[in-house]
Amino acid sequence: MIGAMLRDLLESRNVVVRAPNALGDLVMATPAFARLAAHFGRERLTLVCLPAGKPLLEGNTWFKEVLPYDRKKAHAGLGGAWDFARELRKRAFDLGILLPNSLGSALQFWLGGVKRRVGYFKEGRRLLLHAGRPREHDQQGRFVPKYTGQYFMDLLDVLGLPPAPLTPTLPVSDAERATARAFLDAGLPGEGPLVVIAPGAAFGPSKLWPAARFAAVAGALRAEGARLLLSFGPGEEPTVQAVQAALDTPAATTAGLNLGTLKAVYEQAALVLTNDTGPRHVAVALGRPVVCIMGPNDPRYSALPGAREEVLREPVDCAPHQWPCQLKQCPIDHRCMQAITVERVRQSCRRVMAQIPSAT
């Protein structure tokens, strides 16, 4: 009976995928998107994602439609949730694939009349799913972290889809590249290597390496001929301002750039220096070299085998706090980030830039 149901799922004609919410997770989900498109074809696939993520996927070859779910404005509250459910019902989806673990995402597809739903058995939502798998735990009952992109691929294994590459990708159009070139020519003229620095993090302050240290590394790279660009997203303005205040001469920023142009700018980077946050994954997906400064988060969630990056961490003793703690705010002295020195990051940047050719 289970085999017959899986055959029916694979023959679905109208499929909706619920994307993860975080920008980095969305990028890490792109191999799963490509794997689904290889089987079902683009014309059968629709993606539901937050509005902030839609520009990142413009020009993709995986979905016939990217449907924004605006949980903060248009679809906020019970009324907004029901309005969005009606939008889903209009499309009469016969299969829904839930990449997030939340109960809310499963309820959304149930309310939206998605005929059959597939996802991880988590947060009490098993009764809302027709197929799926439990998350993996060790003998002590603790969840075993793995690369997030692999986590999504493991869910698709439930459907019996053929294996597919794990490397994330992002579409970049010729128009986006032209706009990016015009921006760089006007704001960062010269021949030096482009270094994009992303000192923010939406997750919380625990992911932030000190702004003054970012400025010290940036100043050293600029003294060696690099062209600097400070990259930031909504809510990260104070962090960028702190970096600017610590620089002898302010750097150019990505203020006013949309995500489409920003992708094309990142594509030109000789180096992306970042905390463990969304820009890191954008750079990896575009094949750019990365130096990532990581503090309280478990690297197994974000470490893509073979990626062109160096991840800098410093083991610390946070007893009685467990490390990596995965906390948004450090309850003590932020020692995991404080222990990573300016010189260590500076040398890593030099090493990566010397080993990997810049973008053409």
C-alpha positions as CSV (number, residue, x, y, z in Angstrom):
1,M,0.0,0.0,0.0
2,I,2.9,2.4,0.9
3,G,4.5,1.6,-2.4
4,A,1.4,2.3,-4.4
5,M,1.0,5.7,-2.6
6,L,4.6,6.6,-3.4
7,R,4.0,5.8,-7.0
8,D,1.0,8.1,-7.0
9,L,3.1,10.9,-5.4
10,L,5.7,10.6,-8.1
11,E,3.0,10.9,-10.8
12,S,1.6,14.1,-9.3
13,R,0.7,16.7,-11.8
14,N,0.6,19.9,-9.7
15,V,3.2,20.1,-6.9
16,V,3.8,22.9,-4.4
17,V,7.0,23.2,-2.4
18,R,7.2,25.2,0.9
19,A,10.7,26.8,1.0
20,P,12.6,27.3,4.2
21,N,12.4,30.8,5.6
22,A,16.1,31.8,6.3
23,L,18.0,33.2,3.4
24,G,20.9,30.8,3.8
25,D,18.6,27.8,4.1
26,L,16.8,28.9,0.9
27,V,20.1,28.9,-0.9
28,M,21.0,25.5,0.5
29,A,17.6,24.2,-0.7
30,T,18.4,24.9,-4.4
31,P,19.8,21.4,-5.0
32,A,16.5,20.0,-3.8
33,F,14.7,22.4,-6.1
34,A,16.7,21.2,-9.0
35,R,16.2,17.5,-8.1
36,L,12.4,18.0,-8.0
37,A,12.4,19.9,-11.3
38,A,14.5,17.1,-12.9
39,H,11.7,14.6,-12.1
40,F,8.4,16.6,-12.2
41,G,9.4,19.3,-14.7
42,R,9.2,23.1,-14.2
43,E,5.6,23.4,-15.4
44,R,4.3,21.2,-12.6
45,L,6.1,23.0,-9.7
46,T,5.2,26.0,-7.6
47,L,7.3,27.4,-4.7
48,V,5.9,29.1,-1.7
49,C,8.5,31.4,0.0
50,L,8.8,34.6,2.0
51,P,8.8,37.8,-0.1
52,A,12.5,38.5,0.8
53,G,13.6,35.3,-0.8
54,K,11.7,35.7,-4.1
55,P,14.3,38.1,-5.8
56,L,17.0,35.7,-5.1
57,L,15.3,33.1,-7.3
58,E,14.3,35.4,-10.2
59,G,15.2,33.7,-13.5
60,N,15.2,30.2,-12.0
61,T,14.5,27.1,-14.2
62,W,12.9,25.1,-11.4
63,F,9.4,26.6,-10.8
64,K,6.6,27.9,-13.1
65,E,5.6,30.2,-10.2
66,V,7.2,31.6,-7.0
67,L,4.3,32.5,-4.7
68,P,5.2,35.0,-1.9
69,Y,3.8,34.2,1.6
70,D,3.9,37.6,3.4
71,R,3.4,36.5,7.0
72,K,4.2,40.0,8.4
73,K,1.8,42.1,6.2
74,A,-0.6,40.7,3.6
75,H,-0.9,37.3,5.2
76,A,-0.5,38.2,8.9
77,G,-2.9,36.9,11.5
78,L,-5.7,34.5,11.1
79,G,-7.4,36.5,8.4
80,G,-4.2,36.7,6.3
81,A,-3.5,33.0,6.9
82,W,-6.9,32.1,5.6
83,D,-6.5,34.4,2.6
84,F,-3.3,32.6,1.6
85,A,-5.0,29.2,2.1
86,R,-7.6,30.3,-0.4
87,E,-4.8,31.2,-2.8
88,L,-3.5,27.6,-2.5
89,R,-6.9,26.1,-2.8
90,K,-7.4,27.9,-6.2
91,R,-4.4,26.1,-7.5
92,A,-5.7,22.6,-6.5
93,F,-2.3,21.1,-5.6
94,D,-2.2,17.3,-5.5
95,L,1.2,17.1,-3.7
96,G,3.0,19.4,-1.2
97,I,6.6,19.1,0.0
98,L,7.4,20.8,3.2
99,L,11.1,21.7,3.7
100,P,10.6,23.6,7.0
101,N,10.0,21.6,10.2
102,S,7.3,23.8,11.6
103,L,3.7,22.7,12.5
104,G,2.6,26.0,10.9
105,S,3.8,25.1,7.5
106,A,2.0,21.7,7.6
107,L,-1.2,23.5,8.7
108,Q,-0.8,26.0,5.9
109,F,-0.8,23.2,3.3
110,W,-3.7,21.4,5.0
111,L,-5.8,24.5,5.1
112,G,-4.8,25.2,1.5
113,G,-6.3,21.9,0.4
114,V,-3.0,20.3,-0.7
115,K,-4.1,16.7,-1.3
116,R,-1.0,14.9,-0.1
117,R,1.7,16.3,2.1
118,V,5.3,15.2,2.6
119,G,7.7,16.4,5.3
120,Y,9.7,15.5,8.4
121,F,7.8,14.1,11.3
122,K,8.4,16.9,13.8
123,E,6.5,19.2,16.1
124,G,3.5,16.9,16.4
125,R,2.6,17.3,12.7
126,R,2.7,13.6,11.7
127,L,-1.0,13.4,11.5
128,L,-1.0,16.2,8.9
129,L,1.5,14.3,6.6
130,H,0.9,11.4,4.2
131,A,4.6,10.5,3.9
132,G,7.9,11.6,5.4
133,R,10.6,10.5,7.7
134,P,11.7,11.1,11.3
135,R,14.7,13.2,12.1
136,E,17.9,11.3,13.0
137,H,18.9,11.0,16.7
138,D,21.8,9.4,18.5
139,Q,21.6,6.8,21.2
140,Q,21.0,9.6,23.8
141,G,18.0,10.9,21.9
142,R,19.8,14.0,20.6
143,F,19.3,15.3,17.1
144,V,22.3,14.7,14.9
145,P,23.1,17.9,12.9
146,K,24.0,17.6,9.2
147,Y,24.4,20.0,6.3
148,T,21.1,21.6,5.8
149,G,21.1,21.0,2.0
150,Q,21.6,17.3,2.7
151,Y,18.8,17.3,5.2
152,F,16.4,18.5,2.5
153,M,17.8,15.9,0.0
154,D,17.2,13.2,2.6
155,L,13.5,14.1,2.7
156,L,13.3,13.8,-1.1
157,D,14.7,10.3,-0.8
158,V,11.3,9.3,0.7
159,L,9.9,9.9,-2.8
160,G,12.5,7.6,-4.4
161,L,13.9,10.3,-6.6
162,P,17.2,9.6,-8.4
163,P,20.3,11.0,-6.6
164,A,21.4,14.5,-7.6
165,P,24.4,16.9,-6.9
166,L,24.4,18.7,-3.6
167,T,26.1,21.9,-4.7
168,P,23.8,25.0,-4.5
169,T,23.3,27.4,-7.4
170,L,21.6,30.7,-8.0
171,P,20.4,32.2,-11.3
172,V,22.0,35.5,-12.4
173,S,20.7,37.3,-15.5
174,D,22.6,39.3,-18.1
175,A,20.6,42.4,-17.0
176,E,21.6,41.9,-13.4
177,R,25.2,41.6,-14.4
178,A,25.0,44.8,-16.4
179,T,23.5,46.7,-13.5
180,A,26.1,45.3,-11.1
181,R,29.0,46.3,-13.5
182,A,27.6,49.8,-13.7
183,F,27.3,50.0,-9.9
184,L,30.9,48.7,-9.4
185,D,32.3,51.0,-12.1
186,A,30.7,54.1,-10.5
187,G,31.3,53.3,-6.9
188,L,34.5,51.1,-6.8
189,P,36.6,52.1,-9.8
190,G,40.0,50.5,-10.2
191,E,41.7,47.1,-10.8
192,G,42.1,45.8,-7.3
193,P,40.3,42.7,-6.2
194,L,36.8,43.2,-5.0
195,V,36.3,42.1,-1.3
196,V,32.8,42.0,-0.1
197,I,32.4,42.2,3.7
198,A,29.2,41.1,5.4
199,P,29.5,41.9,9.1
200,G,25.9,41.4,10.1
201,A,23.7,38.5,10.9
202,A,19.9,38.3,11.1
203,F,20.0,35.3,13.6
204,G,21.1,37.4,16.5
205,P,24.1,39.2,18.1
206,S,25.9,35.9,19.1
207,K,26.9,35.4,15.4
208,L,28.5,38.8,15.2
209,W,32.3,39.1,15.2
210,P,33.2,42.6,16.6
211,A,32.7,45.5,14.2
212,A,36.0,47.0,15.1
213,R,37.8,43.8,14.1
214,F,36.0,43.7,10.8
215,A,37.2,47.2,10.2
216,A,40.8,46.3,11.1
217,V,40.8,43.5,8.6
218,A,39.1,45.6,6.0
219,G,41.7,48.4,6.4
220,A,44.5,45.9,6.0
221,L,43.1,44.5,2.8
222,R,42.5,48.0,1.4
223,A,46.1,48.9,2.2
224,E,47.1,45.9,0.1
225,G,45.0,47.1,-2.9
226,A,41.6,45.6,-2.4
227,R,38.4,47.4,-3.3
228,L,36.0,47.2,-0.3
229,L,32.2,46.8,-0.3
230,L,30.2,46.5,2.9
231,S,27.1,44.3,2.4
232,F,24.1,44.4,4.7
233,G,20.5,43.5,4.9
234,P,17.5,45.1,6.6
235,G,18.1,45.6,10.3
236,E,21.9,45.4,10.0
237,E,22.5,49.1,9.5
238,P,23.9,49.7,13.0
239,T,26.5,47.0,12.5
240,V,27.7,48.5,9.2
241,Q,27.7,52.0,10.7
242,A,30.0,50.7,13.5
243,V,32.4,49.2,10.9
244,Q,32.4,52.5,9.0
245,A,33.1,54.5,12.2
246,A,36.2,52.3,12.9
247,L,37.6,52.7,9.3
248,D,40.0,55.5,8.5
249,T,38.0,56.1,5.3
250,P,34.4,54.9,4.9
251,A,33.9,52.1,2.4
252,A,31.3,51.7,-0.3
253,T,28.1,49.9,0.7
254,T,25.3,47.9,-0.9
255,A,22.7,50.4,0.2
256,G,19.9,50.6,-2.3
257,L,20.8,47.4,-4.2
258,N,18.1,44.8,-4.7
259,L,18.9,41.2,-4.3
260,G,19.1,40.5,-8.0
261,T,21.8,43.1,-8.5
262,L,23.5,42.0,-5.3
263,K,23.8,38.5,-6.6
264,A,25.6,39.8,-9.6
265,V,27.9,41.9,-7.4
266,Y,28.8,38.9,-5.3
267,E,29.6,37.0,-8.5
268,Q,32.4,39.4,-9.1
269,A,34.0,39.1,-5.7
270,A,37.5,37.9,-5.2
271,L,36.6,37.2,-1.6
272,V,33.6,37.3,0.6
273,L,34.4,37.8,4.3
274,T,31.3,37.1,6.5
275,N,29.8,35.8,9.7
276,D,27.9,32.5,9.4
277,T,24.9,34.1,7.7
278,G,23.0,34.3,4.4
279,P,25.7,36.1,2.3
280,R,28.0,33.2,3.0
281,H,25.7,30.8,1.2
282,V,25.0,33.2,-1.6
283,A,28.8,33.4,-2.2
284,V,29.2,29.6,-2.1
285,A,26.3,29.1,-4.5
286,L,28.0,31.6,-6.9
287,G,31.3,29.8,-6.7
288,R,33.1,32.6,-4.9
289,P,35.8,32.1,-2.2
290,V,34.7,32.7,1.4
291,V,36.2,33.3,4.8
292,C,33.5,32.6,7.4
293,I,33.9,33.6,11.0
294,M,31.8,31.2,13.1
295,G,31.1,31.3,16.8
296,P,28.2,29.6,18.7
297,N,26.7,27.6,15.8
298,D,27.3,24.0,15.0
299,P,29.3,23.9,11.7
300,R,27.7,20.7,10.6
301,Y,24.5,22.6,9.6
302,S,26.3,24.7,7.1
303,A,29.5,23.0,6.0
304,L,29.2,22.0,2.3
305,P,31.8,19.4,1.4
306,G,34.2,20.9,-1.2
307,A,33.1,24.5,-0.9
308,R,35.6,27.2,-1.6
309,E,35.8,28.5,1.9
310,E,37.7,28.6,5.1
311,V,35.6,28.5,8.3
312,L,37.3,30.0,11.3
313,R,36.3,28.7,14.7
314,E,37.9,28.7,18.2
315,P,37.0,25.9,20.6
316,V,36.1,27.3,24.0
317,D,35.1,26.0,27.4
318,C,31.7,27.6,28.2
319,A,30.8,25.3,31.1
320,P,28.1,25.2,32.4
321,H,27.0,26.4,28.9
322,Q,27.3,23.8,26.1
323,W,29.3,24.8,23.0
324,P,28.4,25.2,20.3
325,C,25.3,26.6,22.1
326,Q,23.2,27.7,19.2
327,L,22.0,30.7,21.3
328,K,21.0,34.0,19.6
329,Q,22.6,36.0,22.4
330,C,25.5,35.0,24.5
331,P,24.7,34.8,28.2
332,I,28.3,35.2,29.3
333,D,31.3,36.8,27.6
334,H,31.0,35.8,23.9
335,R,34.3,34.1,24.2
336,C,33.9,31.9,21.0
337,M,34.0,35.1,18.9
338,Q,36.3,37.1,21.0
339,A,38.9,34.4,20.7
340,I,39.2,34.8,16.9
341,T,41.9,37.4,16.3
342,V,42.2,40.0,13.7
343,E,45.5,38.6,12.6
344,R,44.1,35.1,12.1
345,V,41.3,36.4,9.9
346,R,43.7,38.6,8.0
347,Q,46.0,35.7,7.2
348,S,43.0,33.5,6.2
349,C,41.9,36.2,3.7
350,R,45.3,36.5,2.3
351,R,45.6,32.8,1.9
352,V,42.3,32.4,0.2
353,M,42.8,35.3,-2.2
354,A,46.3,34.0,-3.1
355,Q,45.0,30.5,-3.9
356,I,41.8,31.2,-5.8
357,P,41.6,33.3,-8.9
358,S,39.3,36.3,-8.8
359,A,36.0,36.5,-10.8
360,T,36.3,37.3,-14.5
